Amino acid sequence: MATTLTASNQEFKPKAWEEVPCPLCGGKNSRLLEQFGYQHRYSYRRCSDCQVAFQSPRPTYDQGFVETAYEVYSTSNDFYWKNGQLTEQGKIVATEFKHILEEIKEIVGRKGKLLEIGCNTGFFLKIAKDENWEPIGVEISNTMAEVARRQFEVQALAGDWVQQKYPHSFDAIYCSHVIEHIPDPRSWMKQFRAVLNPGGVVCLSVPNMNSIDRIFKRFLKRIGVRKDRWQPWQTPDHLYEPCEKSMRRFFKNEGFQLIRTYTYPSQWLGRVSLWHRVFHFWLRWGAKQRYYITPTQR
């Protein structure tokens, strides 16, 4: 995705670096897993305790980094929506979104108030609204939040979701490929609990570091067959790359119960063939993983 440096093809040069412990468990023991990015300047380390891969050292996560990386991350819905109509790709994505909403409804028991964290340009909010949910979105980028409000007439707030004041609590939180971008995911878990209604659910989608695809690509990279294809303007957005073992431990430590998990491909219509059931539901080898969690009683 684009950064503010893309149009001018400027190189992203971190102004400062920081050493950090594991963002999921706080562990301080780790080993180098791989170097990546433009000129291999970034490093993933594997936590010895929970097995998550995380950046350290990493560019200092400050306001300048956030604005560079995310202000113009995406600026259009043309891929999904043109001239007031769904594109063919939009129909595919809308079908997947409806499937997710049905899964949330199945767990919560009703359609209700939904918060999307990292709502991008608002397409999921539109589908949720069309499906008779009451959605509110939050997006760190003013540019993307404005696109969502203007194009889909949905409620999209701009800024840090933790610092927002909401008119009510929520029956569900949807957070798709966002939490791996933030430096302190443990603080988000506390806030999830604070804004959820009793019986509410959080739907988290994240990359799967232990997918067959990722393991094979790391192998090809180690033997010199594959090289990173990074542009100079790209920022290292994923501060950590989880696997199921690390996420299960993370949820338990933060007081959440795992209800359901599976992996999934980039495009999925919610149909479950025998192959899909084996690969994504049983073995969970897909490149992306979805978790449904709810707070445990305290």
LORO-809868 format. One record per residue (C-alpha): residue number from 1; residue in three letters; x, y, z. Coordinates in nm, 3 decimals. Layout:
BEGIN
<i:NUM; aa:ALA; X:X; Y:Y; Z:Z> $
...
% end
This chain:
BEGIN
<i:1; aa:MET; X:0.000; Y:0.000; Z:0.000> $
<i:2; aa:ALA; X:0.104; Y:0.360; Z:-0.058> $
<i:3; aa:THR; X:0.285; Y:0.589; Z:0.184> $
<i:4; aa:THR; X:0.321; Y:0.966; Z:0.166> $
<i:5; aa:LEU; X:0.656; Y:0.905; Z:-0.008> $
<i:6; aa:THR; X:0.516; Y:0.694; Z:-0.293> $
<i:7; aa:ALA; X:0.425; Y:0.966; Z:-0.542> $
<i:8; aa:SER; X:0.769; Y:1.127; Z:-0.528> $
<i:9; aa:ASN; X:0.945; Y:0.787; Z:-0.498> $
<i:10; aa:GLN; X:1.140; Y:0.909; Z:-0.197> $
<i:11; aa:GLU; X:1.323; Y:0.663; Z:0.021> $
<i:12; aa:PHE; X:1.188; Y:0.605; Z:0.372> $
<i:13; aa:LYS; X:1.476; Y:0.664; Z:0.612> $
<i:14; aa:PRO; X:1.399; Y:0.600; Z:0.980> $
<i:15; aa:LYS; X:1.503; Y:0.894; Z:1.195> $
<i:16; aa:ALA; X:1.556; Y:0.673; Z:1.499> $
<i:17; aa:TRP; X:1.540; Y:0.307; Z:1.600> $
<i:18; aa:GLU; X:1.417; Y:0.132; Z:1.912> $
<i:19; aa:GLU; X:1.488; Y:-0.208; Z:2.067> $
<i:20; aa:VAL; X:1.171; Y:-0.373; Z:2.201> $
<i:21; aa:PRO; X:1.073; Y:-0.694; Z:2.383> $
<i:22; aa:CYS; X:0.811; Y:-0.930; Z:2.243> $
<i:23; aa:PRO; X:0.490; Y:-0.724; Z:2.195> $
<i:24; aa:LEU; X:0.261; Y:-1.017; Z:2.281> $
<i:25; aa:CYS; X:0.417; Y:-1.169; Z:2.594> $
<i:26; aa:GLY; X:0.687; Y:-0.921; Z:2.691> $
<i:27; aa:GLY; X:0.959; Y:-1.186; Z:2.660> $
<i:28; aa:LYS; X:1.316; Y:-1.061; Z:2.620> $
<i:29; aa:ASN; X:1.473; Y:-1.374; Z:2.473> $
<i:30; aa:SER; X:1.464; Y:-1.410; Z:2.095> $
<i:31; aa:ARG; X:1.666; Y:-1.514; Z:1.792> $
<i:32; aa:LEU; X:1.700; Y:-1.364; Z:1.446> $
<i:33; aa:LEU; X:1.444; Y:-1.514; Z:1.207> $
<i:34; aa:GLU; X:1.495; Y:-1.312; Z:0.889> $
<i:35; aa:GLN; X:1.599; Y:-0.976; Z:0.751> $
<i:36; aa:PHE; X:1.364; Y:-0.808; Z:0.508> $
<i:37; aa:GLY; X:1.262; Y:-0.485; Z:0.340> $
<i:38; aa:TYR; X:1.451; Y:-0.238; Z:0.125> $
<i:39; aa:GLN; X:1.822; Y:-0.328; Z:0.142> $
<i:40; aa:HIS; X:1.730; Y:-0.577; Z:0.418> $
<i:41; aa:ARG; X:1.739; Y:-0.303; Z:0.677> $
<i:42; aa:TYR; X:1.464; Y:-0.453; Z:0.898> $
<i:43; aa:SER; X:1.475; Y:-0.766; Z:1.114> $
<i:44; aa:TYR; X:1.219; Y:-1.012; Z:1.246> $
<i:45; aa:ARG; X:1.313; Y:-1.193; Z:1.565> $
<i:46; aa:ARG; X:1.139; Y:-1.507; Z:1.692> $
<i:47; aa:CYS; X:1.030; Y:-1.485; Z:2.056> $
<i:48; aa:SER; X:1.171; Y:-1.780; Z:2.253> $
<i:49; aa:ASP; X:0.863; Y:-1.785; Z:2.478> $
<i:50; aa:CYS; X:0.554; Y:-1.746; Z:2.257> $
<i:51; aa:GLN; X:0.710; Y:-1.794; Z:1.908> $
<i:52; aa:VAL; X:0.576; Y:-1.470; Z:1.757> $
<i:53; aa:ALA; X:0.798; Y:-1.296; Z:1.501> $
<i:54; aa:PHE; X:0.849; Y:-0.929; Z:1.582> $
<i:55; aa:GLN; X:1.057; Y:-0.636; Z:1.462> $
<i:56; aa:SER; X:1.349; Y:-0.534; Z:1.680> $
<i:57; aa:PRO; X:1.516; Y:-0.300; Z:1.635> $
<i:58; aa:ARG; X:1.240; Y:-0.116; Z:1.454> $
<i:59; aa:PRO; X:1.187; Y:0.244; Z:1.338> $
<i:60; aa:THR; X:1.065; Y:0.450; Z:1.631> $
<i:61; aa:TYR; X:0.684; Y:0.435; Z:1.628> $
<i:62; aa:ASP; X:0.599; Y:0.804; Z:1.658> $
<i:63; aa:GLN; X:0.352; Y:1.042; Z:1.494> $
<i:64; aa:GLY; X:0.586; Y:1.098; Z:1.200> $
<i:65; aa:PHE; X:0.601; Y:0.726; Z:1.127> $
<i:66; aa:VAL; X:0.221; Y:0.689; Z:1.153> $
<i:67; aa:GLU; X:0.155; Y:0.980; Z:0.918> $
<i:68; aa:THR; X:0.410; Y:0.859; Z:0.663> $
<i:69; aa:ALA; X:0.290; Y:0.498; Z:0.670> $
<i:70; aa:TYR; X:-0.090; Y:0.537; Z:0.691> $
<i:71; aa:GLU; X:-0.224; Y:0.878; Z:0.593> $
<i:72; aa:VAL; X:-0.262; Y:0.779; Z:0.225> $
<i:73; aa:TYR; X:-0.246; Y:0.402; Z:0.273> $
<i:74; aa:SER; X:-0.556; Y:0.376; Z:0.050> $
<i:75; aa:THR; X:-0.751; Y:0.661; Z:-0.107> $
<i:76; aa:SER; X:-1.015; Y:0.500; Z:-0.327> $
<i:77; aa:ASN; X:-1.285; Y:0.234; Z:-0.339> $
<i:78; aa:ASP; X:-1.271; Y:0.200; Z:-0.719> $
<i:79; aa:PHE; X:-1.156; Y:-0.160; Z:-0.683> $
<i:80; aa:TYR; X:-1.490; Y:-0.244; Z:-0.517> $
<i:81; aa:TRP; X:-1.730; Y:0.032; Z:-0.618> $
<i:82; aa:LYS; X:-1.769; Y:0.232; Z:-0.939> $
<i:83; aa:ASN; X:-2.046; Y:0.461; Z:-1.059> $
<i:84; aa:GLY; X:-2.267; Y:0.362; Z:-0.766> $
<i:85; aa:GLN; X:-2.236; Y:-0.011; Z:-0.838> $
<i:86; aa:LEU; X:-2.036; Y:-0.302; Z:-0.705> $
<i:87; aa:THR; X:-1.752; Y:-0.414; Z:-0.932> $
<i:88; aa:GLU; X:-1.699; Y:-0.785; Z:-0.989> $
<i:89; aa:GLN; X:-1.423; Y:-0.779; Z:-0.729> $
<i:90; aa:GLY; X:-1.650; Y:-0.582; Z:-0.500> $
<i:91; aa:LYS; X:-1.915; Y:-0.854; Z:-0.522> $
<i:92; aa:ILE; X:-1.659; Y:-1.114; Z:-0.414> $
<i:93; aa:VAL; X:-1.540; Y:-0.908; Z:-0.118> $
<i:94; aa:ALA; X:-1.899; Y:-0.817; Z:-0.020> $
<i:95; aa:THR; X:-1.985; Y:-1.187; Z:-0.008> $
<i:96; aa:GLU; X:-1.694; Y:-1.253; Z:0.227> $
<i:97; aa:PHE; X:-1.794; Y:-0.959; Z:0.448> $
<i:98; aa:LYS; X:-2.152; Y:-1.089; Z:0.470> $
<i:99; aa:HIS; X:-2.016; Y:-1.427; Z:0.574> $
<i:100; aa:ILE; X:-1.813; Y:-1.264; Z:0.854> $
<i:101; aa:LEU; X:-2.118; Y:-1.070; Z:0.971> $
<i:102; aa:GLU; X:-2.320; Y:-1.392; Z:0.981> $
<i:103; aa:GLU; X:-2.049; Y:-1.559; Z:1.189> $
<i:104; aa:ILE; X:-2.051; Y:-1.266; Z:1.431> $
<i:105; aa:LYS; X:-2.430; Y:-1.281; Z:1.453> $
<i:106; aa:GLU; X:-2.416; Y:-1.655; Z:1.518> $
<i:107; aa:ILE; X:-2.184; Y:-1.599; Z:1.816> $
<i:108; aa:VAL; X:-2.352; Y:-1.287; Z:1.959> $
<i:109; aa:GLY; X:-2.705; Y:-1.409; Z:1.888> $
<i:110; aa:ARG; X:-2.828; Y:-1.092; Z:1.718> $
<i:111; aa:LYS; X:-2.742; Y:-0.805; Z:1.488> $
<i:112; aa:GLY; X:-2.646; Y:-0.499; Z:1.686> $
<i:113; aa:LYS; X:-2.388; Y:-0.228; Z:1.737> $
<i:114; aa:LEU; X:-2.056; Y:-0.293; Z:1.566> $
<i:115; aa:LEU; X:-1.723; Y:-0.111; Z:1.585> $
<i:116; aa:GLU; X:-1.469; Y:-0.151; Z:1.307> $
<i:117; aa:ILE; X:-1.113; Y:-0.055; Z:1.401> $
<i:118; aa:GLY; X:-0.910; Y:0.043; Z:1.098> $
<i:119; aa:CYS; X:-1.208; Y:0.094; Z:0.869> $
<i:120; aa:ASN; X:-0.991; Y:0.202; Z:0.574> $
<i:121; aa:THR; X:-1.219; Y:0.362; Z:0.312> $
<i:122; aa:GLY; X:-1.541; Y:0.222; Z:0.455> $
<i:123; aa:PHE; X:-1.641; Y:-0.075; Z:0.239> $
<i:124; aa:PHE; X:-1.698; Y:-0.315; Z:0.531> $
<i:125; aa:LEU; X:-1.901; Y:-0.043; Z:0.709> $
<i:126; aa:LYS; X:-2.121; Y:-0.007; Z:0.401> $
<i:127; aa:ILE; X:-2.189; Y:-0.381; Z:0.385> $
<i:128; aa:ALA; X:-2.260; Y:-0.394; Z:0.759> $
<i:129; aa:LYS; X:-2.501; Y:-0.102; Z:0.728> $
<i:130; aa:ASP; X:-2.675; Y:-0.267; Z:0.431> $
<i:131; aa:GLU; X:-2.709; Y:-0.585; Z:0.641> $
<i:132; aa:ASN; X:-2.891; Y:-0.388; Z:0.915> $
<i:133; aa:TRP; X:-2.609; Y:-0.361; Z:1.164> $
<i:134; aa:GLU; X:-2.537; Y:-0.032; Z:1.341> $
<i:135; aa:PRO; X:-2.171; Y:0.024; Z:1.250> $
<i:136; aa:ILE; X:-1.920; Y:0.287; Z:1.357> $
<i:137; aa:GLY; X:-1.570; Y:0.289; Z:1.209> $
<i:138; aa:VAL; X:-1.244; Y:0.440; Z:1.329> $
<i:139; aa:GLU; X:-0.948; Y:0.508; Z:1.102> $
<i:140; aa:ILE; X:-0.609; Y:0.657; Z:1.193> $
<i:141; aa:SER; X:-0.599; Y:0.834; Z:0.854> $
<i:142; aa:ASN; X:-0.808; Y:1.148; Z:0.806> $
<i:143; aa:THR; X:-0.788; Y:1.093; Z:0.430> $
<i:144; aa:MET; X:-0.937; Y:0.743; Z:0.441> $
<i:145; aa:ALA; X:-1.205; Y:0.833; Z:0.697> $
<i:146; aa:GLU; X:-1.319; Y:1.119; Z:0.475> $
<i:147; aa:VAL; X:-1.346; Y:0.886; Z:0.173> $
<i:148; aa:ALA; X:-1.564; Y:0.649; Z:0.380> $
<i:149; aa:ARG; X:-1.797; Y:0.927; Z:0.495> $
<i:150; aa:ARG; X:-1.828; Y:1.088; Z:0.152> $
<i:151; aa:GLN; X:-1.869; Y:0.777; Z:-0.062> $
<i:152; aa:PHE; X:-2.073; Y:0.549; Z:0.162> $
<i:153; aa:GLU; X:-2.235; Y:0.791; Z:0.410> $
<i:154; aa:VAL; X:-2.118; Y:0.584; Z:0.706> $
<i:155; aa:GLN; X:-1.999; Y:0.701; Z:1.046> $
<i:156; aa:ALA; X:-1.620; Y:0.695; Z:1.025> $
<i:157; aa:LEU; X:-1.418; Y:0.868; Z:1.295> $
<i:158; aa:ALA; X:-1.058; Y:0.978; Z:1.240> $
<i:159; aa:GLY; X:-0.781; Y:0.924; Z:1.493> $
<i:160; aa:ASP; X:-0.668; Y:0.672; Z:1.754> $
<i:161; aa:TRP; X:-0.963; Y:0.445; Z:1.836> $
<i:162; aa:VAL; X:-0.857; Y:0.415; Z:2.201> $
<i:163; aa:GLN; X:-0.895; Y:0.790; Z:2.250> $
<i:164; aa:GLN; X:-1.241; Y:0.820; Z:2.091> $
<i:165; aa:LYS; X:-1.560; Y:0.885; Z:2.286> $
<i:166; aa:TYR; X:-1.838; Y:0.658; Z:2.165> $
<i:167; aa:PRO; X:-2.215; Y:0.709; Z:2.208> $
<i:168; aa:HIS; X:-2.258; Y:0.353; Z:2.333> $
<i:169; aa:SER; X:-2.078; Y:0.021; Z:2.384> $
<i:170; aa:PHE; X:-2.071; Y:-0.248; Z:2.118> $
<i:171; aa:ASP; X:-2.193; Y:-0.601; Z:2.057> $
<i:172; aa:ALA; X:-1.903; Y:-0.674; Z:1.823> $
<i:173; aa:ILE; X:-1.563; Y:-0.538; Z:1.724> $
<i:174; aa:TYR; X:-1.419; Y:-0.611; Z:1.380> $
<i:175; aa:CYS; X:-1.046; Y:-0.556; Z:1.336> $
<i:176; aa:SER; X:-0.901; Y:-0.690; Z:1.011> $
<i:177; aa:HIS; X:-0.523; Y:-0.685; Z:0.958> $
<i:178; aa:VAL; X:-0.472; Y:-0.388; Z:1.188> $
<i:179; aa:ILE; X:-0.349; Y:-0.504; Z:1.528> $
<i:180; aa:GLU; X:-0.018; Y:-0.628; Z:1.386> $
<i:181; aa:HIS; X:0.054; Y:-0.267; Z:1.285> $
<i:182; aa:ILE; X:0.047; Y:-0.125; Z:1.637> $
<i:183; aa:PRO; X:0.329; Y:-0.129; Z:1.895> $
<i:184; aa:ASP; X:0.136; Y:-0.238; Z:2.207> $
<i:185; aa:PRO; X:-0.139; Y:-0.490; Z:2.126> $
<i:186; aa:ARG; X:-0.182; Y:-0.573; Z:2.496> $
<i:187; aa:SER; X:-0.322; Y:-0.223; Z:2.560> $
<i:188; aa:TRP; X:-0.582; Y:-0.283; Z:2.288> $
<i:189; aa:MET; X:-0.707; Y:-0.597; Z:2.460> $
<i:190; aa:LYS; X:-0.791; Y:-0.396; Z:2.772> $
<i:191; aa:GLN; X:-0.978; Y:-0.143; Z:2.560> $
<i:192; aa:PHE; X:-1.169; Y:-0.419; Z:2.378> $
<i:193; aa:ARG; X:-1.304; Y:-0.529; Z:2.714> $
<i:194; aa:ALA; X:-1.394; Y:-0.171; Z:2.808> $
<i:195; aa:VAL; X:-1.614; Y:-0.103; Z:2.502> $
<i:196; aa:LEU; X:-1.779; Y:-0.445; Z:2.457> $
<i:197; aa:ASN; X:-2.128; Y:-0.526; Z:2.580> $
<i:198; aa:PRO; X:-2.167; Y:-0.844; Z:2.790> $
<i:199; aa:GLY; X:-2.155; Y:-1.141; Z:2.555> $
<i:200; aa:GLY; X:-1.981; Y:-0.933; Z:2.288> $
<i:201; aa:VAL; X:-1.723; Y:-1.072; Z:2.047> $
<i:202; aa:VAL; X:-1.403; Y:-0.948; Z:1.884> $
<i:203; aa:CYS; X:-1.324; Y:-1.067; Z:1.531> $
<i:204; aa:LEU; X:-0.949; Y:-1.036; Z:1.464> $
<i:205; aa:SER; X:-0.785; Y:-1.116; Z:1.132> $
<i:206; aa:VAL; X:-0.404; Y:-1.129; Z:1.114> $
<i:207; aa:PRO; X:-0.127; Y:-1.276; Z:0.898> $
<i:208; aa:ASN; X:-0.024; Y:-1.636; Z:0.968> $
<i:209; aa:MET; X:0.355; Y:-1.650; Z:1.002> $
<i:210; aa:ASN; X:0.345; Y:-2.032; Z:1.002> $
<i:211; aa:SER; X:0.147; Y:-2.070; Z:0.683> $
<i:212; aa:ILE; X:0.279; Y:-2.308; Z:0.418> $
<i:213; aa:ASP; X:0.327; Y:-2.010; Z:0.188> $
<i:214; aa:ARG; X:0.534; Y:-1.809; Z:0.438> $
<i:215; aa:ILE; X:0.746; Y:-2.107; Z:0.542> $
<i:216; aa:PHE; X:0.824; Y:-2.192; Z:0.178> $
<i:217; aa:LYS; X:0.910; Y:-1.831; Z:0.091> $
<i:218; aa:ARG; X:1.145; Y:-1.804; Z:0.390> $
<i:219; aa:PHE; X:1.316; Y:-2.126; Z:0.276> $
<i:220; aa:LEU; X:1.364; Y:-1.994; Z:-0.079> $
<i:221; aa:LYS; X:1.501; Y:-1.672; Z:0.067> $
<i:222; aa:ARG; X:1.751; Y:-1.856; Z:0.288> $
<i:223; aa:ILE; X:1.892; Y:-2.051; Z:-0.007> $
<i:224; aa:GLY; X:1.912; Y:-1.737; Z:-0.221> $
<i:225; aa:VAL; X:1.643; Y:-1.825; Z:-0.477> $
<i:226; aa:ARG; X:1.396; Y:-1.554; Z:-0.368> $
<i:227; aa:LYS; X:1.458; Y:-1.187; Z:-0.295> $
<i:228; aa:ASP; X:1.243; Y:-0.924; Z:-0.128> $
<i:229; aa:ARG; X:1.061; Y:-0.693; Z:-0.367> $
<i:230; aa:TRP; X:1.051; Y:-0.376; Z:-0.160> $
<i:231; aa:GLN; X:1.036; Y:-0.025; Z:-0.296> $
<i:232; aa:PRO; X:1.246; Y:0.248; Z:-0.130> $
<i:233; aa:TRP; X:0.932; Y:0.431; Z:-0.008> $
<i:234; aa:GLN; X:0.782; Y:0.130; Z:0.174> $
<i:235; aa:THR; X:0.763; Y:0.134; Z:0.553> $
<i:236; aa:PRO; X:0.781; Y:-0.185; Z:0.766> $
<i:237; aa:ASP; X:0.413; Y:-0.182; Z:0.861> $
<i:238; aa:HIS; X:0.382; Y:-0.519; Z:1.036> $
<i:239; aa:LEU; X:0.549; Y:-0.473; Z:1.373> $
<i:240; aa:TYR; X:0.490; Y:-0.840; Z:1.443> $
<i:241; aa:GLU; X:0.379; Y:-1.150; Z:1.252> $
<i:242; aa:PRO; X:0.177; Y:-1.394; Z:1.464> $
<i:243; aa:CYS; X:0.121; Y:-1.766; Z:1.454> $
<i:244; aa:GLU; X:-0.161; Y:-1.959; Z:1.620> $
<i:245; aa:LYS; X:0.051; Y:-2.067; Z:1.918> $
<i:246; aa:SER; X:0.147; Y:-1.708; Z:1.996> $
<i:247; aa:MET; X:-0.209; Y:-1.579; Z:1.957> $
<i:248; aa:ARG; X:-0.363; Y:-1.851; Z:2.176> $
<i:249; aa:ARG; X:-0.119; Y:-1.769; Z:2.455> $
<i:250; aa:PHE; X:-0.177; Y:-1.397; Z:2.404> $
<i:251; aa:PHE; X:-0.555; Y:-1.429; Z:2.436> $
<i:252; aa:LYS; X:-0.529; Y:-1.644; Z:2.748> $
<i:253; aa:ASN; X:-0.283; Y:-1.406; Z:2.916> $
<i:254; aa:GLU; X:-0.505; Y:-1.107; Z:2.839> $
<i:255; aa:GLY; X:-0.822; Y:-1.270; Z:2.975> $
<i:256; aa:PHE; X:-0.997; Y:-1.368; Z:2.652> $
<i:257; aa:GLN; X:-1.150; Y:-1.697; Z:2.545> $
<i:258; aa:LEU; X:-1.094; Y:-1.824; Z:2.191> $
<i:259; aa:ILE; X:-1.429; Y:-1.924; Z:2.040> $
<i:260; aa:ARG; X:-1.333; Y:-2.006; Z:1.682> $
<i:261; aa:THR; X:-1.033; Y:-1.985; Z:1.450> $
<i:262; aa:TYR; X:-0.948; Y:-2.081; Z:1.092> $
<i:263; aa:THR; X:-0.720; Y:-1.970; Z:0.813> $
<i:264; aa:TYR; X:-0.847; Y:-1.842; Z:0.480> $
<i:265; aa:PRO; X:-0.724; Y:-1.745; Z:0.132> $
<i:266; aa:SER; X:-0.713; Y:-1.394; Z:-0.012> $
<i:267; aa:GLN; X:-1.050; Y:-1.443; Z:-0.179> $
<i:268; aa:TRP; X:-1.313; Y:-1.657; Z:-0.013> $
<i:269; aa:LEU; X:-1.687; Y:-1.668; Z:-0.068> $
<i:270; aa:GLY; X:-1.757; Y:-1.860; Z:0.251> $
<i:271; aa:ARG; X:-1.801; Y:-2.190; Z:0.068> $
<i:272; aa:VAL; X:-1.639; Y:-2.489; Z:0.239> $
<i:273; aa:SER; X:-1.516; Y:-2.770; Z:0.017> $
<i:274; aa:LEU; X:-1.348; Y:-3.077; Z:0.160> $
<i:275; aa:TRP; X:-1.010; Y:-2.933; Z:0.058> $
<i:276; aa:HIS; X:-1.088; Y:-2.601; Z:0.226> $
<i:277; aa:ARG; X:-1.203; Y:-2.777; Z:0.543> $
<i:278; aa:VAL; X:-0.882; Y:-2.981; Z:0.564> $
<i:279; aa:PHE; X:-0.636; Y:-2.706; Z:0.465> $
<i:280; aa:HIS; X:-0.792; Y:-2.404; Z:0.640> $
<i:281; aa:PHE; X:-1.013; Y:-2.540; Z:0.920> $
<i:282; aa:TRP; X:-0.822; Y:-2.848; Z:1.039> $
<i:283; aa:LEU; X:-0.455; Y:-2.792; Z:0.950> $
<i:284; aa:ARG; X:-0.484; Y:-2.411; Z:0.938> $
<i:285; aa:TRP; X:-0.203; Y:-2.366; Z:0.688> $
<i:286; aa:GLY; X:-0.345; Y:-2.060; Z:0.506> $
<i:287; aa:ALA; X:-0.168; Y:-1.724; Z:0.479> $
<i:288; aa:LYS; X:-0.430; Y:-1.538; Z:0.684> $
<i:289; aa:GLN; X:-0.600; Y:-1.635; Z:1.009> $
<i:290; aa:ARG; X:-0.923; Y:-1.519; Z:1.173> $
<i:291; aa:TYR; X:-0.996; Y:-1.542; Z:1.545> $
<i:292; aa:TYR; X:-1.323; Y:-1.489; Z:1.731> $
<i:293; aa:ILE; X:-1.264; Y:-1.411; Z:2.098> $
<i:294; aa:THR; X:-1.469; Y:-1.295; Z:2.395> $
<i:295; aa:PRO; X:-1.363; Y:-1.171; Z:2.739> $
<i:296; aa:THR; X:-1.354; Y:-1.432; Z:3.016> $
<i:297; aa:GLN; X:-1.542; Y:-1.356; Z:3.335> $
<i:298; aa:ARG; X:-1.342; Y:-1.186; Z:3.608> $
% end
